[in-house]
Amino acid sequence: MRSVLLLVALTACSEPRSDHGTLLLATGTQWVVQHDDPLSRMVQGTEIYASTDTTTTVGSHVDLWVDRDSDGFGTVRRSSVTGSDPVAPNHIDGGAPVVGTVIRTEPSKLLVDHEPIPDVMPGMVMPFIVGRADTTRLTPGDRITGTMIPSAYGYALADIDVIGSVDVEGAPQGAPLAVGAVLSRFELAAHTGESVIIGEGQRGPTVVAFVYTTCPDPNYCPATVAKLQGLLSTLTGSQQLVAVTIDPATDTVAVLAEYANLVGAESPKWTFARPEPAQLHSLAVAAGLTVSHRSGRIAHSTRLLVLDADGQLVRRFDDNNFALTDVTEGL
């Protein structure tokens, strides 16, 4: 019996930890942890776990043993402090209260139009890292409160409560284009002063992305443009990239021409296109794209379509976390 107990104890002690990182916030129901080694099985660099522990000091390096549910949300089963670091200069003791409206949900992220946060930032539309359990229970239009904490990978939002709901403009009305279906013909004004066709009748296999030139979030339009820059050198024959602006009021043909030159777009391989409002609406529906203009701010989802030479949808990407080969294999 003693040997059996010893074996059980040794097994528990030698169990590999699930994750490791720095504790940024402990709310009494959740921990916000910034990962700092490759043992994390999550895509994001900062993760929110369920934990009732409030005794561990913020700034502690912690080894975590985590149980995950079917959605991937983690509950800390046990933890061990291995060291500590001074808090970052932008750290907010106890976090900052946030009130806002959910614009879009993604795995482990929310896009929120939040009210001004006193002494921290003005009201704006911005993404927050959240627990996966939160993204499964929240929907666009939910009015929420929560506690925000900055991390090296973005702002995290914990202890989210729903306090009401409102209508959110910009959600696509209609079914998006299915894989294997042909995109209807769209002839759009191009940054070259001519026009470009996407969908039926296009010049060849085409990658369609949606951006706007003044997008402030590096995780959205700038990240999409960086992907297009990487794809440009891989194009052969009649393959092309078309970046469609979702802010045609600001992004005139002249503005798009200047931006195209700035990012190295080479026509006809890479074209920036300006749709008319009705065209943008139809394209948004086809792409399953959300575009919301709220109080002078633009909230939008990320979509990238891969179309074959006939304009048939081969693949759709709903974020920027894809390898370039995932795209080129579909062209």
Secondary structure by P-SEA (a helix, b strand, c coil): caaaaaaaaaaaaacccccccccccccccbbbbbbccccccccccbbbbbccccccccccbbbbbcccccccccccccccccccccccccccccbbbbbbcccccccccccccccccccccccccbbbbbcaaaaaaccccccbbbbbbbcccccccccccccbbbbbccccccccccccccccbbbbbccccbbbbcccccccbbbbbbbcccccccccaaaaaaaaaaaccccccccbbbbbbcccccccaaaaaaaaaaaccccccbbbbbbcaaaaaaaaaaacbbbbbcccbbbbbbbbbbbccccccccccccccccaaaaaaac
